[in-house]
Structure formats: structure tokens, C-alpha cells
């Protein structure tokens, strides 16, 4: 009994211990920086979880590193860890087991106030599974289905807690147009039943949020004036008291009265920053008319839209480019539903050629996130330049979600989220040999590799020690 | 000008008249289904039955593979239409042993839902072939992924969902033309969560795995009873025929002798009540129908094996089978195949213990292993599924067999398709690169010698134009 307690205590300690990210030196690698030119036979020095040097590290500097801090990546490629531009990682363990599924806050059509970070389970078994294929960061968002789904977050796929994983929250406010809300809210009285209803609900909520925002602006102005008046009041009173002139006012000055604050509304509070574009608005839309609705509403409320899905986006590629609307898309999207009937494999190529910034997501946005590099590979098979495809799973999503100052590239000063691969990074037959998140070398292990070893070790070649 | 112009034009026309038939002969769609041979020359041939040939030729005639070998070994008949496929890959047409195309036609709206006759947990008497929408756009997209043959199965809401049908993906064809004549009958069963969720949700049996097993025993027992009744009816009928002959002889004898005859005519036996469902299960037990069982969890696999022992039928393949790696030896020993995915998992509880290393474990333990799609999306890129198999430890040959020869075996059609071998049906896919390369594209697909997909033609007619604004 005592032994068990000791073991348990030790385990808990381990879990809570800060990640001891030691400094690392990757040598002789082909460095695909994404942000700049690729370097053949370069070094990457990682210090305090950050990328310190990219290029050549002097032998004097290299001599300071012990053998277990040096990774010889000769013949291999180093590139930024992949960025899942849209996912539900950490929000679900088993889709059909409700107790483990926190993806969809299905209590109403407007749940703008809910935050993905509050449902994020950093210990989810899905995270190491995705990481083994080189995914090191992701946008985690509430699933679609409501008109306002809630707020997303950008996380790194490491750490034992949400706090350690989190980079930004909210990253965006998520809205669904088209079939989703109609299907989710088709019970009588529950919510809008048509695309017309969806659009009018959006307008009315944005209008309320605008008024809410303005009422707080007015209140803040009044409050600022009140503070000023209050600060000046003692002086004012003193001057009155000291005033001996014959035309002195008979009334003693009253202390200033604080203005009444508007009622707090957390739902409108969540929507308000989207107005004016301070916070990104992510619109999930597929059909052409839904995409147009996104453009109209974005114009009306000066939103900063990102299109997610975009089955028909290629049909108005140059308009999206002109309006500077990026598209988060799944290259393998199928004409499997009514609203995705326009889906074609050439979407990514067409959008990119028109000048639209694209980032990629997988079809299964939780258990299937590990297929992200193959989605990029598929886009290349259908005409997208390879460097754009790699950018669409590294730096482009970082730019779209506002974290490109420190994520998505191999660059001095960037967070050390990077991977080493033994071949073309988009080929399924390529092995990811090292995954480094926040400067920490991650163990290439998951519940799935553990199960395979438990039941089939004798059939499997011993795994290469990274 | 006129003087020289006319003969010139005549010359051009004459030349065109000479060239035109040749162009017509050598332009897609190519056709090796008739007497004129078709030669695919210069590609890397993944035969599957044997090692790949780096640069080889396949001769197709009358819809069959007439010859296959290295470019220097194979003599191309002088009347052959020759297609240069140098630098490309040639492989057997891909076979998907688990599809719902047609019974869950695109786009996926309720009106297209014809895959689950979910009105009773056992519907052995229904057939997928009776619910197929021939206009499902997914068929064409599968052809564009090098797929030539699929097993369309009913869904898994029912414990016994009904009979599946093996289709050749011939375009613009009636079901009777698509249906592979040589293929044996196939039936779909389902264990685990799906039946108990569907019927338990209505407070009907089965709401538990126990209920599923009880139901299986009930219907198979009933089928045995029906079989006994049918057999008895057969012997009773024989007895009756015999009695009747004797009675007629007696009657005729009496008539001849002018004697009175008032013996009662023998009563024919009453046939047992018709039972279409039991009839199918009787055929299952006699081995006329190949049994495919949807199972995820290890105990579900063991459960259906127990039933098959009790009622003496053979399971051909466990489908999905995400925990099959936990009993690889037993499956190998019983010669039960596994039709699975390389990496789909976690969508329900029984799919939580999956591992992408499972196919490698199964293959190494000598279990016949198949990658199947169960999806009108994945079917288009089965070669990428095979590539994932290589990532986790299969050899290229093993991986390609999981989508060609191995599915042909479990469908009982490997005598005709699944490899590139002399005498087999010319179901062939030509890829731009190695099929295991993520950047590969199917360029041509042939079914029984006839070209059913041509990438160049499709791209030439593509109209991906922006909308006016």
C-alpha cells in the first residue's frame, strides 16, 4: 500500500514538474526555414526553448554542447512543426462518448461566450498521436453547428496543462453559416430555420454588440470625466470656500456623481472585439451564397474575416484575394453534402494562383489531424507549388491566427517548435525522427505505439532510438 | 497561287485521310476489350503476383491480359494499339472490399439513405444491389483513383444487414452489367456498438452485446429448423410422388379390368411456410455465401467466431477490426482475414484501441490483411492508405497487395482480378508516379480492357471558371 502511494506521489510530481528544456544543437541539416531561403547543411541552435541561431554555429560554440544535446541531422530536413489551422484537439477523446466530447456547446445557437481553452485537455491521448506526425501547434476551436460557436485558441502540443500549452485566446470568434445551424437547431422554437434567419440573427447580435460596445465607450468617457471632476473637486471646494468676492455662488459645489455603468453581458462582450476587426472572425461557410453573406456582414460590421471550409471559394478566388480574406481549407474536401457540391481537388491551386492566402486543415479535425501533411501533399498533386503547400501547414496559419511573430518558421527569436524528417515532409512514407516543442525533445510515443508494443512487440522491428 | 494551292490542299486532305483512322485508333479512350490488341509499353509494372518489372509491357486483348513482361521480352503484335507509359506505374485495378457507394449516394441527404434497412435487427433477406443509385457521382471519382472493383455492402445498423454485391465500376452501365458475374454471394453482419445503439435506442433487442448474441442464435436456430422442415418436405414429396404413382397404377389396373376403384388419392405434403430470411442463412451455413463481419473490439471478434463454430459457417473476413491485432495468431490459425484502415480511430468507444502499427502486426502474423475504405472519399486515394501502411512497417509489395490481391481473395474473385498476370481480366490502373507517392495521379483506368478513365481528357474538358461579378 505504502509502495503504491509512493509511486503515485512520484508520478504526480513528474506530471507537475516544469519541462526541463535543455539547450539543443541540430547540426548538418537541410533547414527549411519557410520564412527565408532554405539552408543546405545548416545548424539550428535552440536556447531556453527558443531558436537562437539558424545557419552556422561555430565549433567553439558547438563545443559547449554535450553529446546528448547535439542532434546530427545529416541528410535529414529540419522544418517548423506543422500547424493544424483548425482542429478540436484536446476537446474530445471519443466522439460518440458524450462524457469525453466537449467540442460542441449545443445549448443554444449563440454561444459566443464559450472558450475552447476552457475545454482543452492537455493530457488527451490524441495529442501525442498528432505530434508523432509532426504537428506541434494547432488552432483549437469549438465545433461548428451554432451560429456563434465560441472562441478559439492557439496552443502548442506539449505541456501537462492548458496554461503551458496556450499561446493566444481568443484567437478568433467562430461563426457557422449554411447547413450547420439549420440542422442543429431544427426543433421548433430553437433558432433560425433558414439562411435568411441565420443572417438576420447575426446582424441583430452584431448590432447589439455594437451598441454594447458604444455604451461602454460612452460610459468610459463619462467615467473619465467623473474621475477628472472628482480629482479636481477638493480644489474646486477650496476655491469656493476661499472665494470672498461679492458675486460668489450661494450654492456650495456638490461632489461629482459617478455615471451608471451599463449591464455586463459576457456574450456581447465576446462578440464586440470582432467589430472593427480587433479580433478575427472565422466564418465556416461552403456554398457560394454563404461566402457572399460572410462578405456582406463583414463589410457591414467592419469585421476581419477568415473563411473556413470554402468549398465554393475557388469560384470567387480573385474577389477573396482582393478583399484579403484568407481561406482555411481541406484539400481533400468532397462533394459529399449539398453545400459542398462544388468541392474540387484543384481548389488550393486556384485560390493560391489568385493570390488568396491559404492554410490547411484535415477532414477529421481531432483524431485525423495527423493526416495534415498528406492533405498538403494532395494539394501539390493537384497543382499547388510545394513551398506554398508547406507554408499552408506552417507559417500561413500562424499569420492567419496572429502568432507569426513567434510561430511557424525557423528563425532566430522564434519558439522552437520544429521537426526533423528523413525525407520529403509531405510523403506518408517519410518518418518524423524528432519532434521538438518549446525546445523540448518529445518522446516519439503515444497510447497507440504503447498498445502495439504490448500486443505485437515480437512482430515489430525495434523502433529507432531518436 | 491557285495552281499550287489546290494540289497542296488535296495533299493535306489525303494525308489527313490516312492519319485520321490512326489517330482515332490511338486516342483515348483505349479499348482492349475486342480483337485488336492494346499494348501498355514502358511503365513499371507492379504485378503483385510477382516482383515488379522496372520497364515492362502489358498486352491486352478481348478484355484479358494476354502477355506481361519486360519491354525486351514481350513482342507487341503488329496490329496492336500501343500506348507509351514510360516513366509511369502500372498496377492492378484497385479493389475496395468495403464500400457503401450507391446505397449511400452523394450528396448525403436523407433521401439517399438506402444502406440500412433498420426496421429489424436481422434482415438477411435484403440485398445491397436493390438499393444502388447508379448515378452516384462517387463512382466516377473512384475510377479516377484507379479503382475498378468494389464490394457494396449494407450498413451496420443490423446484426445481419443483408447481402452485398461485387461491382465492376463500368461507366454508364446498368447494374446487371456492373455486377461481377463471377463473384460469389457475400453477406454483411455487424457486432458491437452499432446494432445495440440503433435498437437499444428504441428499447428493442439488442440493447446489449448479450442481446446481439441471443438474436444471432435465435435466427440461426430458426434457419436450421427451416432447413429440417425443407428437407422433410423434400423426402415427404418423394414419398408422395411414389405413393401417387402406385395409386395411379392401381387405378389404371382397376379401370382396365373394369373393376370399381375407390381408394383415396394420396395427399400431397404441405410445404413449410416460405422464409426468405432463413433461406439466406441456410445458404450461409452451406458455404454458398461469403461472410463479412463488422467488428471492432477483440471480444466482438471472439463472439462472432463462437457463433460461427456453433452454427458451422466460415467467416471470410472481419471488417474494421481495429483490435484484431490483439488476437492475430488466432485469426491466422483460423484463416480469417482482416479488412481494416491504416489510421482511422477514436470516433466511438470500440474504435479507441486502434494503432496504425496493427496492419504490420497482422501481416507479420500471417493474417491476410486488406485496406478498405468504407468511405466514398477514401476510396479515391486507396494508394495513399497503402503508403501509410509502408510508413508503419509494411513492404511496398505487401502494402500494394492490401488493395489488390488480398481484397480479391476475400471476395473470392482472385482467379479473375487482383494481379497483373496472363489470363486475368484486364483491370488495370496507370499512375503518373509510384502509386505510393503522395504526388501521384491516376492517369488511366481500364476495366476488362476498356479504358474507363482518362486524366488528360478529363483535364481538357474541365471548366473551373470563376463566377462573373
Interface residues (C-beta under 8 A of the other chain):
Chain A: X93 X94 X95 X96 X97 X126 X288 X314 X315 X316 X317 X318 X319 X332 X334 X335 X336 X337 X338 X340 X341 X344 X346 X350 X354 X363 X364 X366 X367 X368 X370 X371 X374 X377 X378 X380 X381 X382 X424 X426 X427 X428 X429 X430 X431 X448 X449 X451 X452 X455 X456 X459 X460 X461
Chain B: X106 X107 X108 X109 X137 X141 X193 X325 X326 X328 X343 X344 X345 X346 X347 X348 X349 X351 X352 X353 X354 X355 X356 X357 X358 X360 X361 X364 X365 X376 X377 X381 X384 X387 X388 X390 X391 X393 X436 X437 X438 X439 X440 X441 X462 X464 X466 X467 X469
